């Protein structure tokens, strides 16, 4: 995919995400283009960049530590189950942290003041919920990664594989947006889960 197509897809997704959050939380009409949409999208993008920047240092440190443990175990001729378990543990912890920080994204779509700080404070004491969600997301991602192989072996069609991949990716993205919207509404706004 060329860079312009990637940028167009990212802009469309961001507009969809902002529209979805605002529709669910504020009952705004669901449309991609609306007054102030550009500012809402910039707020969303800025928050996403801050979340990514906060996530980079722990990933670099953990990756280095896991890489060293793999190297030591392989040099000593031991089994790799311990480093493998460390990778899984880190993956779940990292996903839980990203999920908790990402609760701020609907707040950014609403142009809330300091959405990351607001979301972080509101989700304090709910680490277990985020760990469970992260583990479920890991299982779902593993299942989704098997889909292309299943479709190609079942149909033999590259087109069917691509179409099913796009459909599943969009469904997963919409599910993620719904979960984040629900979490902002529940943790920050105190709404009931229905």
C-alpha positions as CSV (number, residue, x, y, z in Angstrom):
1,X,0.0,0.0,0.0
2,X,1.4,3.4,-0.9
3,X,1.9,6.2,1.6
4,X,-1.1,8.3,0.3
5,X,-3.4,5.3,0.7
6,X,-2.2,4.6,4.2
7,X,-2.7,8.3,5.1
8,X,-6.2,8.3,3.6
9,X,-7.1,5.1,5.5
10,X,-5.8,6.6,8.7
11,X,-7.7,9.8,8.3
12,X,-10.9,7.9,7.5
13,X,-10.4,5.6,10.5
14,X,-9.8,8.6,12.8
15,X,-12.9,10.4,11.5
16,X,-14.9,7.2,12.0
17,X,-13.5,6.8,15.5
18,X,-14.2,10.4,16.5
19,X,-17.7,10.2,15.0
20,X,-18.4,6.9,16.8
21,X,-17.3,8.2,20.2
22,X,-19.3,11.4,19.9
23,X,-22.4,9.6,18.6
24,X,-22.5,7.2,21.5
25,X,-21.4,9.6,24.3
26,X,-23.0,12.8,23.1
27,X,-25.7,11.5,20.8
28,X,-24.2,13.5,17.9
29,X,-25.4,12.6,14.4
30,X,-23.0,9.9,13.1
31,X,-21.1,11.6,10.2
32,X,-17.5,11.7,9.2
33,X,-17.6,15.5,8.3
34,X,-19.0,17.9,10.8
35,X,-18.3,21.3,12.3
36,X,-15.2,21.2,14.5
37,X,-14.3,17.7,13.2
38,X,-10.8,18.7,12.3
39,X,-10.0,20.0,15.8
40,X,-11.6,16.8,17.3
41,X,-9.4,14.7,15.0
42,X,-6.3,16.7,15.9
43,X,-7.1,16.2,19.6
44,X,-7.5,12.4,19.0
45,X,-4.3,12.2,17.0
46,X,-2.3,14.1,19.6
47,X,-3.6,11.9,22.4
48,X,-2.8,8.8,20.4
49,X,0.8,10.0,19.8
50,X,1.2,10.8,23.5
51,X,0.0,7.3,24.4
52,X,2.5,5.8,21.9
53,X,5.3,7.9,23.3
54,X,4.5,6.8,26.9
55,X,4.5,3.2,25.7
56,X,7.9,3.2,23.9
57,X,10.3,3.2,26.9
58,X,8.8,0.2,28.7
59,X,8.7,-1.8,25.4
60,X,12.4,-1.0,24.6
61,X,13.5,-2.0,28.2
62,X,11.3,-5.2,28.3
63,X,12.4,-6.2,24.8
64,X,16.1,-5.9,25.8
65,X,15.6,-7.9,29.0
66,X,13.6,-10.6,27.2
67,X,16.2,-10.8,24.4
68,X,19.0,-11.2,27.0
69,X,17.1,-13.9,28.7
70,X,16.6,-15.8,25.4
71,X,20.3,-15.4,24.7
72,X,21.4,-16.7,28.1
73,X,19.0,-19.7,28.0
74,X,20.1,-20.7,24.5
75,X,23.8,-20.4,25.5
76,X,23.3,-22.6,28.6
77,X,21.4,-25.1,26.5
78,X,18.2,-24.8,28.5
79,X,14.6,-24.8,27.4
80,X,13.0,-21.7,26.2
81,X,9.8,-22.0,28.1
82,X,10.7,-19.4,30.7
83,X,11.6,-16.7,28.2
84,X,8.5,-17.6,26.2
85,X,6.3,-17.2,29.4
86,X,8.1,-13.8,30.0
87,X,7.1,-12.7,26.5
88,X,3.4,-13.7,27.1
89,X,3.4,-12.0,30.5
90,X,4.9,-8.9,29.1
91,X,2.5,-8.9,26.2
92,X,-0.5,-9.1,28.5
93,X,0.9,-6.4,30.8
94,X,1.7,-4.1,27.9
95,X,-1.7,-4.6,26.3
96,X,-3.3,-3.8,29.7
97,X,-1.3,-0.6,30.0
98,X,-2.2,0.4,26.4
99,X,-5.9,-0.3,27.0
100,X,-5.9,1.7,30.2
101,X,-4.2,4.6,28.5
102,X,-6.5,4.3,25.4
103,X,-9.5,5.0,27.5
104,X,-8.4,8.6,27.0
105,X,-9.2,8.4,23.2
106,X,-12.9,8.9,23.5
107,X,-12.2,11.8,25.9
108,X,-10.0,13.3,23.2
109,X,-12.8,13.0,20.7
110,X,-15.0,14.9,23.1
111,X,-12.3,17.5,23.5
112,X,-12.1,16.8,27.2
113,X,-9.3,18.6,29.1
114,X,-6.3,16.3,29.8
115,X,-8.0,13.1,28.7
116,X,-5.0,10.9,29.5
117,X,-4.8,12.1,33.1
118,X,-8.6,11.9,33.5
119,X,-8.8,8.4,32.2
120,X,-5.7,7.2,34.2
121,X,-7.2,8.5,37.5
122,X,-10.7,7.2,36.7
123,X,-9.4,3.7,36.0
124,X,-7.2,3.5,39.1
125,X,-7.9,0.3,41.1
126,X,-9.2,-1.6,38.1
127,X,-6.0,-3.2,36.9
128,X,-7.5,-6.7,37.1
129,X,-10.2,-5.8,34.6
130,X,-7.6,-4.4,32.2
131,X,-5.4,-7.5,32.6
132,X,-8.4,-9.7,31.8
133,X,-9.3,-7.6,28.7
134,X,-5.7,-7.7,27.6
135,X,-5.6,-11.5,27.9
136,X,-8.9,-11.8,25.9
137,X,-7.6,-9.4,23.3
138,X,-4.4,-11.6,23.0
139,X,-6.5,-14.7,22.4
140,X,-8.7,-12.9,19.9
141,X,-5.7,-11.6,18.0
142,X,-4.2,-15.1,17.8
143,X,-7.5,-16.4,16.4
144,X,-7.6,-13.6,13.9
145,X,-4.1,-14.3,12.7
146,X,-5.2,-17.9,11.8
147,X,-8.1,-16.7,9.6
148,X,-6.1,-16.0,6.4
149,X,-4.6,-19.5,6.4
150,X,-8.0,-21.0,7.1
151,X,-9.7,-19.0,4.3
152,X,-6.9,-19.7,1.7
153,X,-6.8,-23.4,2.5
154,X,-10.6,-23.7,2.4
155,X,-11.2,-21.6,-0.7
156,X,-7.9,-21.4,-2.5
157,X,-8.8,-17.8,-3.3
158,X,-6.5,-14.9,-2.6
159,X,-9.4,-12.5,-3.1
160,X,-11.5,-14.2,-0.6
161,X,-8.6,-14.2,1.9
162,X,-8.1,-10.4,1.4
163,X,-11.8,-9.6,1.7
164,X,-12.2,-11.7,4.8
165,X,-9.1,-10.0,6.3
166,X,-10.5,-6.6,5.6
167,X,-13.9,-7.5,7.0
168,X,-12.4,-9.0,10.2
169,X,-10.0,-6.1,10.7
170,X,-12.9,-3.5,10.4
171,X,-15.1,-5.6,12.8
172,X,-12.2,-5.8,15.3
173,X,-11.6,-2.0,15.0
174,X,-15.3,-1.3,15.6
175,X,-15.3,-3.6,18.5
176,X,-12.3,-1.9,20.0
177,X,-13.9,1.6,19.5
178,X,-17.0,0.3,21.2
179,X,-15.1,-1.1,24.2
180,X,-13.1,2.2,24.6
181,X,-16.3,4.3,24.4
182,X,-18.0,2.1,26.9
183,X,-15.0,2.3,29.3
184,X,-14.9,6.1,29.1
185,X,-18.6,6.2,29.8
186,X,-18.4,3.8,32.7
187,X,-15.1,4.9,34.4
188,X,-15.1,8.6,33.7
189,X,-18.7,9.6,33.3
190,X,-20.1,7.0,35.7
191,X,-22.6,5.6,33.3
192,X,-24.2,2.2,33.9
193,X,-23.2,-0.8,31.8
194,X,-26.2,-1.9,29.7
